[in-house]
Amino acid sequence: MSDMPTIQKYMFILEEINKRMDKTITAYDEILIDKLQLSIKQLGRLLDRLESEFDNIILLENTKKKTYKLIKPIDLFVEAFENSNDIGWFFNMAHDADPEIFKELEQFTNTQKHIYKFKNSPFEDVSSLESKLTFKRLKTAVELHEYRDIKFYHNDKIYKNLKCIKLIFIDNNWYIAYINEEEILKFGRVSFIEEVTYSKGKNSYQVNSIKKQEKFIEHDLQNSMTLFDKPLQTAMIKAHKPIAKYFEKDMKKFLSSQKFIEKQSDGSIIFSLKYTQDLEILPFIQRWLPDLEILKPQSLKKSYQKKLQKAISIYS
């Protein structure tokens, strides 16, 4: 095993630590030395690199031998939850964590019901074995820059040779960002995925081949309806007085492209939104019905009017 890739050695070590009751290990561990065919010094260097590269591995203090401990994410989050005065920072930190972290946090907060309350979990329910397996397989594909074939529920088609580039928590759901064979960036909701399998004939892709899409995700992605490589349009919106306070200049933005324009004499607020397709912003506008008014463009107004007329016809 001494010539196996470093990432496989890491995985073997992590699996071995996870088996231990105390979740600790040293460079003198006979099982690792034997299985990996490494010397104590070689294993020690590997453990040092593991500790520096993985946040959930720490070096314990005041031990005779250098001892490394596997920490469950929940330990870190509970500590942050107890000591943080900025709960927003806490949730942002949880954004990239274990998708089941809030289930464990709900158990933690149940012991302090006089202080905390989770009315809804910010994460999707991924408690089923199938969901866990799907999530893990996608995570592996992203980490190793590999292709996968994906089949979604209620769709007979298998989407082949997809570059899995990022797992994204957005709009209160987990999505896998992938690039299809036409080099178009798409977003698939994880809970809608039936099966994830290895692509035949294609293994890993070059990181340089996804730079443009990664930049889009980092800087331009507004929600799951934002389209890649499409021209941006600008909508001018009026927030009428009953809700204007939520759109004041210094208030938190609801959408990343939201930009304050002016406050009018009647107390209403004018602001703008960038979008790539109507569906990117219309659901947001509809949530504030009837107090958000689309001023322009005319095409967006007409699209919204059609939706309203259809809704009225259903209830008339």
Backbone hydrogen bonds in HBPLUS format (Angstrom, degrees):
<---DONOR---> <-ACCEPTOR-->    atom                        ^
c    i                          cat <-CA-CA->   ^        H-A-AA   ^      H-
h    n   atom  resd res      DA  || num        DHA   H-A  angle D-A-AA Bond
n    s   type  num  typ     dist DA aas  dist angle  dist       angle   num
A0004-MET N   A0001-MET O   3.05 MM   3  5.31 169.6  2.06 116.1 118.0     1
A0008-GLN N   A0005-PRO O   3.04 MM   3  5.44 127.8  2.32 107.1 119.9     2
A0009-LYS N   A0005-PRO O   3.17 MM   4  6.60 150.4  2.26 148.1 157.0     3
A0009-LYS N   A0006-THR O   3.03 MM   3  5.01 116.3  2.45  94.6 110.7     4
A0010-TYR N   A0006-THR O   2.86 MM   4  6.19 157.8  1.91 154.9 161.4     5
A0011-MET N   A0007-ILE O   2.99 MM   4  6.24 160.1  2.03 143.5 148.2     6
A0012-PHE N   A0008-GLN O   2.93 MM   4  6.14 155.9  1.99 144.9 151.3     7
A0013-ILE N   A0009-LYS O   2.90 MM   4  6.15 163.4  1.93 153.9 158.1     8
A0014-LEU N   A0010-TYR O   2.84 MM   4  6.11 166.1  1.86 158.8 162.6     9
A0015-GLU N   A0011-MET O   2.93 MM   4  6.07 159.3  1.97 146.7 152.4    10
A0016-GLU N   A0012-PHE O   2.95 MM   4  6.14 151.2  2.03 144.2 152.6    11
A0017-ILE N   A0013-ILE O   2.85 MM   4  6.15 160.2  1.89 155.9 160.9    12
A0018-ASN N   A0014-LEU O   2.96 MM   4  6.07 157.9  2.00 145.8 152.3    13
A0019-LYS N   A0016-GLU O   3.17 MM   3  5.30 141.0  2.33  98.7 109.4    14
A0020-ARG N   A0017-ILE O   3.00 MM   3  5.42 142.4  2.15 109.2 119.5    15
A0023-LYS N   A0020-ARG O   3.29 MM   3  4.94 150.7  2.38  93.2 101.8    16
A0070-LEU N   A0023-LYS O   2.83 MM  47  5.35 160.3  1.86 157.8 164.6    17
A0025-ILE N   A0068-TYR O   2.89 MM  43  5.37 137.4  2.07 144.0 156.1    18
A0068-TYR N   A0025-ILE O   2.89 MM  43  5.37 175.9  1.89 163.6 164.1    19
A0029-ASP N   A0026-THR O   3.27 MM   3  5.63 158.3  2.32 114.8 115.3    20
A0033-ILE N   A0029-ASP O   3.05 MM   4  6.24 165.8  2.07 153.5 158.1    21
A0034-ASP N   A0030-GLU O   2.92 MM   4  5.96 158.2  1.97 144.6 150.3    22
A0035-LYS N   A0031-ILE O   2.87 MM   4  5.99 171.4  1.87 152.7 155.7    23
A0036-LEU N   A0032-LEU O   2.83 MM   4  5.65 164.8  1.86 148.7 153.9    24
A0037-GLN N   A0033-ILE O   2.93 MM   4  5.35 119.4  2.31 123.1 136.1    25
A0038-LEU N   A0033-ILE O   3.27 MM   5  5.14 142.0  2.43 126.7 137.3    26
A0043-LEU N   A0039-SER O   2.89 MM   4  6.10 164.9  1.92 155.9 159.9    27
A0044-GLY N   A0040-ILE O   2.84 MM   4  5.95 151.1  1.92 143.0 151.8    28
A0045-ARG N   A0041-LYS O   2.97 MM   4  6.25 155.3  2.04 148.0 153.3    29
A0046-LEU N   A0042-GLN O   3.02 MM   4  6.28 152.9  2.09 143.2 151.0    30
A0047-LEU N   A0043-LEU O   2.88 MM   4  6.14 156.4  1.93 151.5 157.5    31
A0048-ASP N   A0044-GLY O   2.94 MM   4  6.17 149.4  2.04 144.2 152.8    32
A0049-ARG N   A0045-ARG O   3.02 MM   4  6.30 158.5  2.07 146.6 151.5    33
A0050-LEU N   A0046-LEU O   2.90 MM   4  6.12 154.7  1.97 145.6 153.5    34
A0051-GLU N   A0047-LEU O   2.92 MM   4  6.08 158.2  1.96 146.1 151.1    35
A0052-SER N   A0048-ASP O   3.05 MM   4  6.30 146.6  2.17 142.4 151.5    36
A0053-GLU N   A0049-ARG O   2.94 MM   4  6.07 140.3  2.10 146.9 156.9    37
A0054-PHE N   A0050-LEU O   2.96 MM   4  5.87 143.6  2.09 150.5 157.1    38
A0057-ILE N   A0054-PHE O   3.24 MM   3  5.73 159.2  2.28 118.0 118.5    39
A0071-ILE N   A0056-ASN O   2.75 MM  15  5.04 172.3  1.76 150.9 153.7    40
A0058-ILE N   A0069-LYS O   3.00 MM  11  5.40 160.9  2.04 149.1 154.5    41
A0069-LYS N   A0058-ILE O   2.85 MM  11  5.40 161.9  1.89 155.6 161.9    42
A0060-LEU N   A0067-THR O   2.86 MM   7  5.61 163.5  1.89 165.5 170.4    43
A0075-ASP N   A0072-LYS O   3.02 MM   3  5.69 139.9  2.19 118.6 127.5    44
A0076-LEU N   A0073-PRO O   3.08 MM   3  5.44 119.7  2.46 107.0 120.3    45
A0077-PHE N   A0073-PRO O   3.05 MM   4  6.34 162.0  2.08 155.6 161.3    46
A0078-VAL N   A0074-ILE O   2.87 MM   4  5.92 161.7  1.91 152.3 156.3    47
A0079-GLU N   A0075-ASP O   3.25 MM   4  6.35 159.5  2.29 139.2 144.7    48
A0080-ALA N   A0076-LEU O   2.99 MM   4  6.26 157.5  2.04 146.0 152.5    49
A0081-PHE N   A0077-PHE O   2.78 MM   4  5.94 154.3  1.85 146.5 154.3    50
A0082-GLU N   A0078-VAL O   2.95 MM   4  6.15 149.5  2.04 147.8 154.8    51
A0083-ASN N   A0079-GLU O   3.09 MM   4  6.24 145.1  2.22 143.7 152.7    52
A0084-SER N   A0080-ALA O   2.75 MM   4  5.42 139.4  1.92 151.2 156.7    53
A0089-TRP N   A0086-ASP O   3.10 MM   3  5.49 125.3  2.41 106.4 118.5    54
A0090-PHE N   A0086-ASP O   3.35 MM   4  6.75 150.1  2.45 142.8 151.1    55
A0091-PHE N   A0087-ILE O   3.10 MM   4  6.47 156.1  2.16 149.7 154.1    56
A0092-ASN N   A0088-GLY O   3.03 MM   4  6.29 155.5  2.09 147.8 154.9    57
A0093-MET N   A0089-TRP O   2.95 MM   4  6.16 151.1  2.04 145.8 153.7    58
A0094-ALA N   A0090-PHE O   3.02 MM   4  6.33 143.1  2.16 141.4 151.7    59
A0095-HIS N   A0092-ASN O   3.12 MM   3  5.08 144.9  2.25  96.6 107.1    60
A0097-ALA N   A0094-ALA O   2.98 MM   3  5.07 166.3  2.00 116.6 118.6    61
A0101-ILE N   A0098-ASP O   2.95 MM   3  5.30 161.3  1.98 126.2 125.8    62
A0103-LYS N   A0100-GLU O   3.08 MM   3  5.48 138.5  2.26 108.0 119.3    63
A0105-LEU N   A0101-ILE O   2.96 MM   4  6.24 148.0  2.06 141.4 151.6    64
A0106-GLU N   A0102-PHE O   2.83 MM   4  5.88 146.2  1.94 136.7 144.7    65
A0107-GLN N   A0103-LYS O   3.25 MM   4  6.55 148.7  2.35 137.8 145.2    66
A0108-PHE N   A0104-GLU O   2.99 MM   4  6.34 150.3  2.08 141.3 150.0    67
A0109-THR N   A0105-LEU O   2.74 MM   4  6.03 162.6  1.77 155.7 159.5    68
A0110-ASN N   A0106-GLU O   2.98 MM   4  6.08 133.0  2.20 137.4 148.9    69
A0111-THR N   A0108-PHE O   3.18 MM   3  5.78 154.5  2.24 111.4 118.3    70
A0112-GLN N   A0109-THR O   2.84 MM   3  5.02 153.8  1.90 106.1 115.0    71
A0115-ILE N   A0112-GLN O   2.91 MM   3  5.67 165.4  1.93 123.4 128.1    72
A0116-TYR N   A0112-GLN O   3.10 MM   4  6.30 166.8  2.11 159.3 161.8    73
A0132-LYS N   A0128-SER O   3.05 MM   4  6.33 163.7  2.08 155.0 159.6    74
A0133-LEU N   A0129-LEU O   2.94 MM   4  6.09 164.1  1.97 152.2 156.5    75
A0134-THR N   A0130-GLU O   2.90 MM   4  6.07 160.1  1.94 149.3 155.2    76
A0135-PHE N   A0131-SER O   2.89 MM   4  6.04 165.1  1.91 150.8 154.9    77
A0136-LYS N   A0132-LYS O   2.93 MM   4  6.14 162.2  1.96 151.3 156.2    78
A0137-ARG N   A0133-LEU O   2.92 MM   4  6.09 159.2  1.96 149.5 155.3    79
A0138-LEU N   A0134-THR O   2.98 MM   4  6.19 157.4  2.03 150.9 156.8    80
A0139-LYS N   A0135-PHE O   2.90 MM   4  6.08 157.5  1.95 148.4 155.2    81
A0140-THR N   A0136-LYS O   2.95 MM   4  6.16 157.6  2.00 148.3 153.5    82
A0141-ALA N   A0137-ARG O   3.09 MM   4  6.30 156.2  2.15 141.3 147.6    83
A0142-VAL N   A0138-LEU O   2.96 MM   4  6.26 155.8  2.02 151.5 157.6    84
A0143-GLU N   A0139-LYS O   2.91 MM   4  6.11 166.7  1.93 152.9 156.8    85
A0144-LEU N   A0140-THR O   2.96 MM   4  6.05 157.2  2.01 151.0 156.2    86
A0146-GLU N   A0141-ALA O   2.90 MM   5  4.86 167.5  1.92 143.8 147.7    87
A0145-HIS N   A0142-VAL O   3.28 MM   3  5.08 158.2  2.33  98.3 104.8    88
A0205-TYR N   A0145-HIS O   2.86 MM  60  5.81 155.0  1.92 151.9 159.2    89
A0147-TYR N   A0203-ASN O   2.86 MM  56  5.75 159.4  1.90 172.3 175.7    90
A0148-ARG N   A0162-LEU O   2.94 MM  14  5.25 143.2  2.07 135.8 147.4    91
A0162-LEU N   A0148-ARG O   2.91 MM  14  5.25 164.6  1.94 149.3 150.2    92
A0149-ASP N   A0197-THR O   2.78 MM  48  5.21 167.8  1.79 151.0 155.3    93
A0197-THR N   A0149-ASP O   2.94 MM  48  5.21 168.1  1.96 153.5 157.4    94
A0150-ILE N   A0159-TYR O   2.87 MM   9  5.24 158.3  1.92 148.8 152.9    95
A0159-TYR N   A0150-ILE O   2.87 MM   9  5.24 154.0  1.94 161.5 153.5    96
A0151-LYS N   A0195-GLU O   2.99 MM  44  5.20 163.7  2.02 150.5 153.7    97
A0194-GLU N   A0151-LYS O   2.72 MM  43  5.56 149.1  1.81 142.5 153.1    98
A0195-GLU N   A0151-LYS O   3.13 MM  44  5.20 157.1  2.19 143.2 145.0    99
A0153-TYR N   A0192-PHE O   2.80 MM  39  5.67 164.9  1.83 159.5 164.2   100
A0163-LYS N   A0179-ILE O   2.99 MM  16  4.99 164.5  2.01 145.5 146.0   101
A0179-ILE N   A0163-LYS O   2.94 MM  16  4.99 147.2  2.05 129.4 139.7   102
A0165-ILE N   A0177-ALA O   2.92 MM  12  5.77 158.9  1.96 156.2 162.9   103
A0177-ALA N   A0166-LYS O   2.73 MM  11  5.12 179.5  1.73 168.2 168.1   104
A0168-ILE N   A0175-TYR O   2.76 MM   7  5.13 168.7  1.77 155.3 159.0   105
A0175-TYR N   A0168-ILE O   2.74 MM   7  5.13 153.7  1.81 149.8 159.0   106
A0170-ILE N   A0173-ASN O   2.88 MM   3  5.51 149.4  1.97 169.4 164.3   107
A0173-ASN N   A0170-ILE O   3.03 MM   3  5.51 154.7  2.10 114.3 121.4   108
A0190-VAL N   A0174-TRP O   2.98 MM  16  5.68 162.8  2.01 135.5 141.2   109
A0176-ILE N   A0188-GLY O   2.78 MM  12  5.23 160.3  1.82 148.3 152.8   110
A0188-GLY N   A0176-ILE O   2.97 MM  12  5.23 167.3  1.99 145.6 147.5   111
A0178-TYR N   A0186-LYS O   2.98 MM   8  5.45 160.9  2.02 145.5 151.8   112
A0186-LYS N   A0178-TYR O   2.78 MM   8  5.45 166.6  1.80 167.6 172.2   113
A0180-ASN N   A0184-ILE O   3.09 MM   4  5.58 160.9  2.13 147.3 146.6   114
A0183-GLU N   A0180-ASN O   2.89 MM   3  5.25 153.0  1.96 118.7 121.2   115
A0192-PHE N   A0189-ARG O   2.97 MM   3  5.45 154.6  2.04 113.7 121.9   116
A0193-ILE N   A0190-VAL O   3.07 MM   3  5.36 166.1  2.09 113.9 117.6   117
A0209-SER N   A0206-GLN O   2.99 MM   3  5.50 150.9  2.08 111.9 120.6   118
A0210-ILE N   A0207-VAL O   3.11 MM   3  5.78 170.7  2.12 121.5 124.3   119
A0214-GLU N   A0210-ILE O   2.88 MM   4  6.08 160.6  1.92 159.3 165.5   120
A0215-LYS N   A0211-LYS O   2.95 MM   4  6.13 156.2  2.01 148.8 154.8   121
A0216-PHE N   A0212-LYS O   3.09 MM   4  6.35 150.8  2.17 141.0 148.8   122
A0217-ILE N   A0213-GLN O   2.98 MM   4  6.28 160.8  2.02 151.5 155.8   123
A0218-GLU N   A0214-GLU O   2.95 MM   4  6.14 156.7  2.01 147.7 154.2   124
A0219-HIS N   A0215-LYS O   2.94 MM   4  6.02 155.4  2.00 149.6 155.3   125
A0220-ASP N   A0216-PHE O   2.72 MM   4  4.90 150.6  1.81 134.9 144.5   126
A0221-LEU N   A0216-PHE O   2.99 MM   5  6.15 128.7  2.27 158.0 156.6   127
A0226-THR N   A0223-ASN O   3.09 MM   3  5.60 171.4  2.10 121.7 123.6   128
A0233-GLN N   A0275-TYR O   2.81 MM  42  5.34 160.4  1.85 155.4 162.2   129
A0275-TYR N   A0233-GLN O   2.97 MM  42  5.34 147.4  2.08 142.0 148.5   130
A0235-ALA N   A0273-LEU O   2.82 MM  38  5.19 167.3  1.84 157.4 161.9   131
A0273-LEU N   A0235-ALA O   2.94 MM  38  5.19 148.0  2.04 143.2 151.6   132
A0236-MET N   A0296-LYS O   2.78 MM  60  5.30 158.5  1.83 147.1 153.8   133
A0295-LEU N   A0236-MET O   2.82 MM  59  5.37 162.2  1.86 157.3 159.9   134
A0237-ILE N   A0271-PHE O   2.81 MM  34  5.40 176.7  1.81 176.2 175.2   135
A0271-PHE N   A0237-ILE O   2.92 MM  34  5.40 163.5  1.94 155.4 161.0   136
A0238-LYS N   A0293-GLU O   2.80 MM  55  5.03 163.5  1.83 148.9 154.7   137
A0293-GLU N   A0238-LYS O   2.85 MM  55  5.03 163.3  1.88 146.5 152.3   138
A0239-ALA N   A0269-ILE O   2.74 MM  30  5.06 168.2  1.75 157.1 160.6   139
A0269-ILE N   A0239-ALA O   2.95 MM  30  5.06 158.4  1.99 141.7 147.7   140
A0240-HIS N   A0291-ASP O   2.93 MM  51  5.29 170.1  1.93 163.1 164.7   141
A0243-ILE N   A0240-HIS O   3.03 MM   3  6.04 152.1  2.11 135.8 140.9   142
A0244-ALA N   A0240-HIS O   3.01 MM   4  5.59 117.3  2.41 139.1 149.6   143
A0244-ALA N   A0241-LYS O   3.22 MM   3  4.78 150.0  2.32  96.0 104.9   144
A0246-TYR N   A0243-ILE O   3.04 MM   3  5.89 153.7  2.11 125.4 131.3   145
A0247-PHE N   A0244-ALA O   2.88 MM   3  5.38 160.4  1.92 118.2 124.9   146
A0251-MET N   A0248-GLU O   3.17 MM   3  5.43 165.5  2.19 113.1 117.4   147
A0258-GLN N   A0255-LEU O   3.04 MM   3  5.40 160.9  2.08 114.7 120.9   148
A0259-LYS N   A0272-SER O   3.03 MM  13  5.19 150.8  2.11 142.4 147.0   149
A0272-SER N   A0259-LYS O   2.89 MM  13  5.19 157.3  1.94 142.9 149.8   150
A0261-ILE N   A0270-ILE O   2.85 MM   9  5.37 149.1  1.94 154.2 150.3   151
A0262-GLU N   A0270-ILE O   3.19 MM   8  5.30 156.1  2.25 134.3 139.5   152
A0270-ILE N   A0262-GLU O   2.84 MM   8  5.30 173.0  1.85 165.4 167.5   153
A0264-GLN N   A0268-SER O   2.85 MM   4  5.41 165.8  1.87 157.9 162.4   154
A0267-GLY N   A0264-GLN O   2.91 MM   3  5.43 161.1  1.94 121.1 124.7   155
A0280-GLU N   A0277-GLN O   2.98 MM   3  5.60 157.4  2.04 118.1 125.4   156
A0281-ILE N   A0278-ASP O   3.11 MM   3  5.97 150.1  2.20 123.4 128.6   157
A0282-LEU N   A0278-ASP O   2.95 MM   4  5.88 163.0  1.98 165.8 169.4   158
A0285-ILE N   A0281-ILE O   3.06 MM   4  6.38 161.3  2.10 155.5 160.9   159
A0286-GLN N   A0282-LEU O   2.84 MM   4  6.00 159.5  1.88 157.0 162.9   160
A0287-ARG N   A0283-PRO O   3.13 MM   4  6.30 138.6  2.31 137.3 146.5   161
A0287-ARG N   A0284-PHE O   3.19 MM   3  5.28 129.8  2.45  96.4 109.2   162
A0288-TRP N   A0285-ILE O   3.12 MM   3  5.62 147.0  2.23 109.5 118.0   163
A0289-LEU N   A0286-GLN O   3.07 MM   3  5.06 163.7  2.09 112.2 112.7   164
A0291-ASP N   A0288-TRP O   2.71 MM   3  5.70 135.9  1.90 150.9 148.8   165
A0301-LYS N   A0297-PRO O   3.27 MM   4  6.61 155.4  2.33 146.2 153.1   166
A0302-LYS N   A0298-GLN O   2.95 MM   4  6.24 158.9  1.99 154.1 158.9   167
A0303-SER N   A0299-SER O   3.10 MM   4  6.27 155.5  2.16 140.0 146.6   168
A0304-TYR N   A0300-LEU O   2.99 MM   4  6.19 155.0  2.06 146.5 152.9   169
A0305-GLN N   A0301-LYS O   2.85 MM   4  6.10 154.0  1.92 148.3 156.1   170
A0306-LYS N   A0302-LYS O   3.03 MM   4  6.27 154.5  2.10 148.7 154.1   171
A0307-LYS N   A0303-SER O   3.32 MM   4  6.60 154.1  2.39 140.3 146.3   172
A0308-LEU N   A0304-TYR O   2.98 MM   4  6.30 159.1  2.03 151.9 157.7   173
A0309-GLN N   A0305-GLN O   2.86 MM   4  6.03 161.1  1.89 152.1 157.3   174
A0310-LYS N   A0306-LYS O   2.98 MM   4  6.12 153.4  2.05 144.1 151.1   175
A0311-ALA N   A0307-LYS O   3.00 MM   4  6.24 155.0  2.07 145.1 151.9   176
A0312-ILE N   A0308-LEU O   2.92 MM   4  6.15 156.9  1.97 149.5 155.8   177
A0313-SER N   A0309-GLN O   2.95 MM   4  6.15 154.4  2.02 143.6 150.4   178
A0314-ILE N   A0310-LYS O   3.15 MM   4  6.39 143.1  2.29 141.7 150.6   179
A0315-TYR N   A0311-ALA O   3.34 MM   4  6.68 149.3  2.44 143.8 150.8   180
A0316-SER N   A0312-ILE O   2.91 MM   4  5.94 114.0  2.35 143.5 160.8   181
